[in-house]
Structure formats: structure tokens, C-alpha cells
Amino acid sequence: MCGICGIVYSGEERRVQRDTLAQMNTQIVHRGPDDDGFFVEGNVGLAMRRLSIIDIRTGQQPISNEDESLWIVYNGEIYNHRELRSKLEARGHCYRTKSDTETIVHLYEEYGSECVQHLRGMFAFAIWDRRSRRLFIARDRLGIKPLYYFYDGKKFIFGSEIKAILAHPGIKAEFDQSTLAEYLAFGYIAGTETLFTGIRKLLPGNRLEIDDSGEIKIESYWDLSVRADSGSHPRTHYVKTYRELLEECVASHLMSDVPLGVFLSGGLDSSAVAALTSKIRGEQIETFSVGYGEEAYSELPYAREVAQHIGSLHHEVQLRRHEFFESLPKLIWHEDEPIVWPSSVSLYFVARLARDRVTVVLTGEGSDETLAGYTRYAWTLQNSRMDRVYRSAVPSALRQLVRRGISAGPLGSSLHRKLEHTVLVRDGASWASLSFHNFYSAFSEATDLLTASAHATAGDAYRGSMQHWEHSPGDLLHRLLYTDIKTYLVELLMKQDQMSMAASIESRVPFLDHVLVEFAATIPAEFSVHGLAGKHILKTAVEDLLPKSIVHRQKMGFPTPWASWLSGSHLDQLESMLLEPRTTARGLFKREVIQRLFAEHRAQRRDHGNRIWRLLNLEIWMRVLLDGESPPRDLEIQENMAALPARPAASV
């Protein structure tokens, strides 16, 4: 696992300064505290930070091919690199290291931009081709590894994290207000944009080429276009095949020259990964869990049950309220954008716990989005069926009257929350209402919150997500899954990457091996969802590995005590922060609407916890990333930097 960054200036007359590149690279030292490396040649510069995982002794980057016409910096793991190496050596390629990085270089020699089709793993890499004077960048199919860039026609700047790009002296941190509506709805931006003006994401499954004249080309090399089977196979076929593939994926993800463990929440997904890891290794593994003093939100008892069942060496940390809030500025700095879910904070604390024992962890991320694990999928399927009956039997005027009555009526927050997920409140004729408003959006309609000037520039909240929905193939369930894989899952993976890398630890996601994901897409809907429960293929596939109490227990999602912490004087403090002159002077939100949100939440007439979280994170992000109040680096990161020997740029 590493962090990468680089510069290409249009035209050979402007030269990259090593000091500038080093300044960018320093911003991501947490991604690779073990080593650094540079390639600088005229108007091109590449840099990387290394967290040593594979080939610790000789795997330093940048790495070149035999004649040094190609140079690469790379972040990720290629799980099939040994098989690829054998084939490439048979074709005459000569290796100097045992690293998977060098395999990518030789693949590029052999196949050019099509090299990505041969890779099985997680990756973001950049190759400078000295002969064609072209930079080639690619990101893995599902978006497990991040890649951001800035391009204004004169300079192309890229990095694993936005902060590396912002460290370039020619780039200023500015808020792109056209993303505001989408942020308020989802907490993230589904397309190529970020909250920073001019800084974009290379989308998952995409590759980019730019030459030193400034000509740029971006294209997709992979899409989840697999259709569900027509029902020609029995359910047992999908159970058996999925189990075989999952076991193969977990085995491949155990590749490491350093200690490895498993994040264990006690839920089905991470428990399955932990059980398979233990089975494959045939020895005691280490597992790591995070919980809270508030037992209603803690899954620690379930994690302990699984740890005892598989005989792992188990470690736990409990997160307290003051630690949660004190860490927010630092973690928003690490994430570069506002934190979408409170569970990100928990993830950082368990990653920090694990870093004392291991360097690599496996996680259960990705199963819900590929196997229909969230209850929102089953709810949407039922709502769709109910809506057809409801709309045919009840006149439109009466439906609108019921909707307004529930929305404005004197209902408690709990009852209101339940009713608002049904077709009584949702408009079945509007996909945005039936799905996005229903299960994703904090502010589905932000018009009454925004000031007139902010509303004029806030953009379209659903444009990015609707593009994926309209492009999605298959039946309703598979369209839901496809859209989430392209949007919601990408943000979950950024949380996974950035919070684990904040603690200098590599996380791996075997459920998101692209071969496994493509097979999951073929599973018919009737085998995935029964009633309001999903993931039935996985449950059956791992029944022999885990206690039934774990396999069939109700999913808790991402539990945090945010709701209980959001009360009393704590709520007053947050309201004061969001209403103080410094915040309101930004001119984005109406003061009286914020006051109303807090008053309704305080009186328990509405649950506005998600909305308050969204507003709080945006304000902290502005203070940290725009106003320059960057929190101090972790002491251990500073010590790692001080201990690193100075290394010259790669000889060219």
C-alpha cells in the first residue's frame, strides 16, 4: 500500500522542481511511512510513499523496465501477479525485483493501455513513457484505491489524496458550490467532481492518458454489464459457486510479507472473511473490533462470539464521545472532504488499534452492495409492488392529502420515520422520491435551507446518481445494485481507504474481487432477497463456518451512538457552532431554518440527526481545508518522517 502523486507540465520548457514534488509527497506520508521515492525529468515528476507489504527489501519505487524507458509509481496490490510474472518471463521480460509493481510495468510493455484487463486486484498507478512522452494512469474496476487530479490545460497534477494536489503552489483550495445540493443530499459527490473547484476524481474502471503537449484522453475500460441469469441454474449452483469463488478470493488476499489480521464487526460479512482466513491459514489469526460504552450500539458481543468460535487472538477498543468529536477535524483532514458516515470515525480507531499488531487487514466491505444486503433493497421492491396497487386504487388528490398530512402532522419522530419509508409518503411515479429521498438523502429538498444566492449555484442533487440509474441494466433489484456499486459503494471504499491509511495500515476487500462481483451480478433476484432480508446466497454459503446466531441475526448496519450523543448540552454546543457569525457569514444557509431543525430535534418531533451531521461536517471541512486550520499531524507520523533517510531522485 502506498500513496502516489505527480506533475506533468504542458510543454517541455517548464521544469518540475523536486522540492515541489517533495512537498506534495509529504502530505501523504501516513500512506507510506516506510520509504519514499522520486522520478524527475524535465517537465515530468513522479513521487510515492511506501508502506512495505510485498518484497520489502527490493520493492522500492519508482520502478522502471529493463531499459528505463518506462517508470511507474503505484498504490495497491495485484493478487494474480505471480501468475502474470510467469507468463511475462516466458515472453522474455526480465525482473529485478519480486514486487507486483514491476509486473505492471512489463504488462504495459506487452499490452500498452490494455494491461489493466489482465490485473486482478486493487490499484491506482501512473506510468511515464519516456519514448512517447505520455503519462498513463489507471484506477481499479470498483474504485478500491483513490486517484484525484487537477488539470487546467497547462499543468496536470495528480495524487492519491486531494491534500497532495493542494500542496502544489499553483493550486488554491476553493469550494465548488455547484456540488452543494448533492453534498446535502448524499454527503458525497457521485461523479467526477469533488467539493474543490478544479479537482476531479478518476472514476473506477477508468484510465487516463496525457502527453506533455497537454492532450488528455479519459475512457472507461470496465463496466458491470453482466446480466442476471434467466433461472436456468438451481439455487444450489449459486451457493456452491459463490462459496468457491469467495474462498479463492480470501486466499489470494492473504498475500503478504508482513503481519496480517481481520477487522471483525460481528456481522455476517466480516465474520465470513475471518472464518475463511482462519480456515485457509490453519493457524491462529488476529482480529480487531471497535465498540462503544452504549451497549445498544455496540456489536462487540457478536465479535467476541465469532472470535471465540474461530479461536482468534482478539483485540477491542471502545470509542468514547469526547474522542469521537475531538478526532473529527483530524479525520476530515485525512479524508479531504466531509465525513459521510459517523462510522468512519470508528473505523479509524479500530485501524489504529490494529496498527500496533499488523500492517494489513481484511475487511467485509462490499457484500451488501453486491448481494442485496441492505433492507432498503427489499423495501424498494415492496414499495414498487405496493405503489402499483395504491396508485390504481386511490385518486391522486387523496394521495397528496395523505402525504401532506403525514409530513406535517403531529407525529413522533419514530412513527414519522417509519411512515416516510412507505408509498404513503413517497411518490412512486418519481424514482428520486421512491429511492433517493427515501433511503439516502439528508436534505432531499434543500430549497428552504439555502439562501437565495446559494440556491442559485447549488447544482442538481441527483444528476450524478440518476445517470447511473438510467444506465443500469436488468430487473429492479439489479438496477438498484448497479447504481449503488457506481455511487454509494465508491464512497464507502474511500472511507475504508482513507481511515485505514490515516493509521498507516492497508485494508483489503475480498468481496470486491471483480470476478466475484461479476458472478454475483448473475444471481437471480429471487435467490438474493426473501421478504425484507437479503444476502441469502452468502448466508447459505457460509453456514458451515459460523454459528447460526451470527449467520441469521438481524443486520445492524453501521451502528454508532450518534443519536444518543446528540442530546442535551451536546446538542446546544453544535447549534451554537452552526449559528455563530463565522459560520453564517459564509452565506449558504438560512439561520432560521437551522434553528428550526434543532428545535424540532430537541422536542423529538423530527429526527434531524442526519441533517445536523451533514451541516456539522461541512462547517468543520471549511474550517480545516479552506480556512487553513489544519489539525496537527499525529506524533507517530512526524517521528516516521524524521527517521526517513533522504533519497535522491531516480537516475535517468
N, C-alpha and C positions, 0 to 999 in steps of 0.2 A: 504494500500500500504506500502511496506516495502523494505528493502534490506537485503539480506542474504549472509552468507559466512561460510566456514568451512574447516576443515582439517581432513584427515584420514591418519595416518602413517601406512605403512605395517609392521606388527609385533608389538606385544604389548610392546616391550622393549623401544621404543621411545615414549616419552610423549609429548602431546600438552601443550605448555606454554600459559597460559591465556593472558599474555602480547602480544604475537604474534597475537593471535586471536583478541585482542582489537585493535591492530594496523591496522589489516585488516579492522575491522569493522568501525574504524574511517574514513576510506577513503570514505565511503558511507553514512556519516551522513546526507547528503542532502536528501537521500531517506527516512529517518525516523528521523526527528529532535525531535520527542516527547518522545522517550524512547529507551532503548537498552536491550539486554538480552543475556545470555551465558549458554551453557551447555558444561562442560569439564569433561572428564572421560578417564584417561589414554592416549591412542593414538588417541582419537577422540575429536574433538571440534566443536561446532556449535555456531554461533552468528547471531544476527539480529539487524536491526534498524527499529523502528516502526513509521509510520505515522498513527495515530489513526483515523480509519474510522468507524469500527463496534465494538460494545461492548468496548467502550472507557475505562470503569472502570476496567473490569476483563479480557480483551483480551490480556494481555501481553504474549510475547513469550520468550523462548521456552515453548511449552505446551506438556504435557505428557498424556498418557492414565491413566486409573484408578490405575494400579499397577506400573506405571512409567517404564514399560519395553520398551516403545516407546517414543521418543522425536522428536518434529518437529520444524523447522523454515520454514517460508512460506511467499511468496510475491504474492499478488494478491487478487482477490475477487471470491468467489463461489456464483453465483447468485441463485442456487437452494438449498442452504444449509439448509433452513428451512424445505423444504420437505424431504430432506435426514435425517435431525435430527429426525423428527417424526418417520420415518421408523427405524432408528437405536435405538431410545429409546424403541420402541416396541419390538425390539430384545434383550433388556436388557442392552444396553450401558448407562452408567451414565455420564452426563455432569456436569462440574464445572463452565463453562462459557457460554456466549451466542454467542461466536465468530464462524465464519466459519472455522477458523483454527482447532478447536477441532473436527469438523465434519470429516476432512480429516484423523485425527488420528484414529477415530473409524471406518471409512471406510476401512482403511488399516488393522485394526484388523479383520474385517469381510471378506475382499476380497483380501488382500495382494496386489501384484502389479497391479491387475485388478481394484483397487479402482479408477484409473483415468477414467475408462469407465463411471463412474457414475457422474463425475463432469461436470458442465456446467458453464464455466467462464474463467477467465484468471489466470494463476498460474505458479509459479516455486517454488517447495518446496523440502525439504530434510528431511527424516525420519531416525533416527538412531534406529535400532532394537537391543536392548541390548542382547536379547536371542540368536539370530542367528549371532550377531556381524557383521551386514550388514547395509550399508547405501543405502537407496533407494531415488533416485532423479527423478523428472518428470517435464516436461515442457508442457504447454498447446498446444492444437492442431494447432493453427495458428501462435504461436510464439509471442503473445502479451507481455508476460513477458520474460525477458532475463535470460540466465544461461550460464556461462562460466566455464571452468575447465582446470586444468593442471595436468598431470599425467606422471610420469617418472618411474613407477614401484616401487618406494619407498614412494612417497608422492602424495596424491590426494588432490588438493586444488581447491575449487570452490567459486564462488561469483556471485552476480547479475551484477557486473561490473568488468571489467578487472583490474581496479586500485586496487581493494581489493586483487586480486591474486598477483599483483606485489608488494604489501606491505609485502608479506611473504619474510623473509630474504634469503631464498634459491632459489629465482626466480629473474632472471635478464631480463630487458626489451631489447629484441633484435628483429630486423626486419627480418621477414621471406621473403627473396627476391623471393621465388618461387610464391608468391602471387602478384608480381608487375604487370605483364601483365594484370591480371584480375582486379586489382585495377584501372589501367589506362583506361581500357575499361569501367567498370561499376561504379567504385567508391566504390564498396563493394565486399565482397567475398561470393559467393553463397553457398559454402559447409560448412563443419565443421571448416575449418581453420579460423584464424584471421591473422592480419598483424604481430602478435607477435609469435615468434618461440615458439612452445610447448603449446600455449594457444589455446583452441578449444571451439567451441560452442556446446552445446547440442541442436540438431535440434528440431524444433517444432514437436509436436506429438511423441516425443521420451521419453524413460525412461532409467535410468541407475542404475545398482546395482554394488556395490563394497564391498567386505568383508575386514576384517583387515589383511588378508593374502596377499591382493593385487590383487585378481582375480576380473576382471571387465567384465561386460556384458552390452551392449547397444543395444536396439531394438526399432523399431517403433511400436506404439500401435494404430495409426490412420493415414489414408490417405484419400484424397478426391477422392475416387474411384467411386463416383456416376456418372452414365451416364445420358446424356440429354434424355428427353422423346422423343418418336417417333412421337409426334404430335397428340396423342390421346385426348389431352385436348385442349379446345379453349384458346385463349389469355386471356380472362376474368378470367379463373381459376388461371392463374399465377399472375395476378394483384391482385385479391382478396386474395389469399393465402399469397402472399408476404406482403401485407399490414397488414394482421392479425398477421403474424409472427413478422414483424418489430415492430409493436405496442407492442407486448408481450415482445420483447427483450428490447426495450427502457424502458418499465415499470420495468422490472427486474433490469436494470442497474441503477435505481434511488434509490436502496437500500443504505442507508447511515445514520449515526448518526451525521453527520456534514454538514455544508452548501455545496450546490451543484449548479453548473452552466453549461453553454454550450459554447464551442468555436464556434463562428459564423463567417464564412468567407463571407457569402452571396452567396455561391454556393449552388447547389441543395442538396447535402448530409448533410452538417451541418445545413442547413435551415430546412430540413425534421426532423432531430433529435430535433432541437429547438422547432419546431411547435408541435411535438408529446409530448415532455416533458411538454410544456405549457398546452396542452390538457389533459394529464394524471394527472398532478398535480392540475389543476384547480385553480391555483394561479399565481401571477407574478413570473417569473423566472429571473435569471440574465444571460446576455450574454456578451461575450468578443470578441473583434476583434482587428486585427493589420493591419496597412496600412502604406503608405509612402506619403511623400510630392509630389512625382512624380505621378500625377493622373492617368497616363496611366497604371500604375502597381498596383494601389490600388483598392481593392474591397470594401472599406468602404461604398460607397454609396449604394451598394446592401445589405450589412449587416444592414445598418440603415433602409432600406426599410422593411427587414424581421422583425427587432426588433420592428418597429412601427406596423407592421401587427399583430404580436402576443402579443404586449404590454409588452415586456420585459424591465427590467431595464438594459440599455445597457451601456457598457464601451468600450472605444477605447484607443489605444496607437499608435503613429506614430513612426516608426523606421527611424533614420537618418543615412546617410552614415558613419559618424565617429563612431557612436555607433556600427554599423554593423562590421566594421573592428576591432575596439578595443575589441570587445567581442569574436572574433574568437579563440584566444589562450585558453581562459577560457572554451569555449564551446567544443572545441576539447578535452580538458582535461576531460570534463564531458562525452563526447561521446566515449572516449578511442581510437577511430580511426578517420581518416579524415572525415570531414562532407561531405556527398554525395551531398546534395542539399542546395543552399542558403536559401531556405525556412525554414530550421532547425533553423536558427538564428531568423527569425520572430516568430517561434513557441515558442522559449524560452521567447521572450519579451511579448507575449500575456499570457504565463503561469505566468510570474512574475506579470503582471497586475492582473490576476485572483486571485493570492495567497493572495492579500490584502482583498479579499471578501469571497472566498470559499476555500474548501480543495479538492473538487472533481469536475471534469468537464467531460461532454460527448462530443465526437467528431464525425465527419463524416467519419473517416478513414475506408477504406476497400470496399466501394461501387463500386469504379471504377474497381477494380481487380476482383470482383465477378459478376458484371453486365455489363462489357464491356463498361466502361465509357470513356476511353481514345480514342482519334481519331486514335491512332496507330493500334488499333484492326481493325477498318473499313478500314484503308489504307492497311493493310496487306491482308485482304480479297480481296480487289480490285486489289492489286498488283499481288496476286496469280492468279486471273482470267485473268488479262491483260497479265501476263507473258506467259501463255499457248499460247495465240494468237501471242504475239510478237516473241517468240522463234520459233514458227512454220512458221512464215511469213518472218522473217529476218535472214539471214545467220549469223553464229557465228562470223565470221571475221568482218562483218559490225557492229554487236552489240558491239564488243570490241572496234571498232574505235569510235563509238558514245560515249561509256563510257569514253574512254580516252580523247576525245575532250571536254566533259563537265567537267571532273575532272581537266583538265589542262588549259582550255580555259579562256579568259579574261572576265569572268562573274562577276557581282557584287555579294556580299555576300548574298543578299536576294534571287536573282534568283537561285544562285547555291544551296542554302539551300532547295528551293522548288524542284528543279530537282533531287537532290540527294536522295529524298524520293521515287522516281519512279523507275520502272523497266528499265528506260533508263540508270541508273547508277548502280542499284542493280542487282546482278546475281541471277536470280530466281532458278537456279539449286543448289544454296548454301543457306541453311537455315540461316547460320550465317550472310550472306550478306543481305538477304531479311528482317530479323528481328533484330538481334543483332546489326550489323553495322548500320542499318538504324535508329533505334529509341533509342538505349541505350548507345552506345559506344561513349566515348570522343575520345579515340585513338583506332580505330578499327585495325589499323596496327601500332604497336609501334616500328617496327624494325629500322626505320630511326631515331627515337628519342633516343633509348637506345644505350649506349656504348657497345662494344663487350662483356665485362665481365658481364655487367648487362643482356644483351640479353641471355647469356648462362644459367643464373639461374632464368629468369623471369617467367617461367612456361607457362601454356596454359590458355589464357584469357577466353575461352569459355567452358572449360571442365565441370565445375560445373553446369552451366546453361544448357548445352546440355544434361547432364544426366537426368535432369528433363524433358526436351523437349522430349527426346526419350522414357521416361516412361509415358508421358502424354496420357490420353485416349480420345476417341471421335473424333468429327469433328475438323476442323481447329480452329474455334473460341474457343472451349472448351480446346483445347490443349494450345492455347495462354494463356488463363485464368489460367489454371492449372500451367503452368510454372511460370507465374508472382506471383501467390499465394505462390509458393515454394521459390521464389527468391526475386524479387523486393518488394513485399509486406512485407516480413520479415524485410528488411532493413527500409522500411517506419515505421514499428512498433517500431523498435529500436530508430528511430528518435523521434517518439511520446513519447516513454517511457523515454528516457534519457533527452530530452529537458524539458519535464514537471517535471520530478523528480529533475532536476537541480534547479528548483524553488520550490521544495518540495510540489508538487501538483500531485494528482492522476488523470490520464486520462483514460476514458473508451470508448470502441469502439463497440456500439451495432450492427453495421452492420456485425461484425465478430463473433457473436454468432454462434457456429459451426452448430447448427440446421438450422439457416437461410442460412448459406453458403452452406450447403448440398442441401437445397431446390433450391437455386439459380443455382446450377450446373445442375439441371434438366430442366431448361428453354431452349427451343429450340432456336438456333441461330437466326432464322428469327424473333423471338419476341423481341430480345435484340438489334439488330443493324439494322437501316434503313439508307441507304446512308452512310454518314460519321458521323452519330450521334448514340450514344449508350444509355444505361440505360432507354430504353423506358418503361420497366415494372415499374421501380421506378417512372418515371415521371407521368405515369397514376395513379399509386397507391397513390400519394400524391397531386394530382391536387386540391382536396377539401381543402387542408391545407394552400396553399401558393399562392401568386399572379402568374399569368401566366408569367409575366415578369421575375420571378425567375425560375420557373419550366423549361421554354423553352429557357432561354438565353444561349448563346454560352459559353462553358466551357473555363475558363482562365488557368486552370492547377494550377501551383504553382508560381504565378507572383511575381517577385522581380525586383527591378531596377538595378540588377547586370549589365545588358548590358549598361545602361546609366552611371553607376558608373565607368565602365571600359573604360575610355577615358582620354585624356589629360595627365596632370601631374600624375593622379592616376595610369594610365597605366604604366608610366615611373617608378614609385616607385615600382610597382610589378615586372617589368622586372629587375630592379636593385637588388631586393631581390633574385630573382631566378638565377641571374648571379654572385652574389658575391662569393668570394672564399670559404666561409664556405659552401655554397650550392653545388657548383661544385666539391668540394673536396670529396663529397660522391661518386662520380664516376658513377652515374646512367645515366645521360642524356648528350647528346652532346650539347655543348654550342651553336654551330652554328644553330642547329635545333630550339632551344628555341628562339634565336634571329630572325630566320625566321618567327616563329609563331607570335611574337609580331609585326614584320614589316608588315606582311600580314594583321593582325588585325587592325593595325594603319591606313593602307591605304584602309581599308574596301574591300579588295579583297576576304577575307575569314572571317567568323565569328568563331574565336577561343576562344570565351568566356568560353565555357565549358571545353576546354583543359587547359586554364590558371587557372580556378578554381580548376581543379584536381591537377595541379602541385603546386599551392599555398598551398592547404590544406595538401598535403603530406609533404611539407617542414615544415610547422608550426607543424604538428604532430611529425615529427622527433625532432624538437627543444624542444617541450614540453614533449613528452613521452619518447624519447630516450636520449636526451641530458640533461634532468633534469630541464628544465626551466619551471617548473610547475607554472602556474599563482596563485596568492594568492586566498585563499578561499573568498567567499562572506562574508561580515561583519556579516550579519544576521545569517549565518551558524555557524560562530565562536561563536557568542553570544548564540546560541542554545546549542552548545556543552558545553560551560562554565556553563550554567544553569542546566545541567543534573546532578542529584544526582548519586553518584557511587553506583552500584548494584553488589552484589556478584554473582558468578556463580550459576547456578541451583544446588540445593542439589540433590545428587544421592545416 
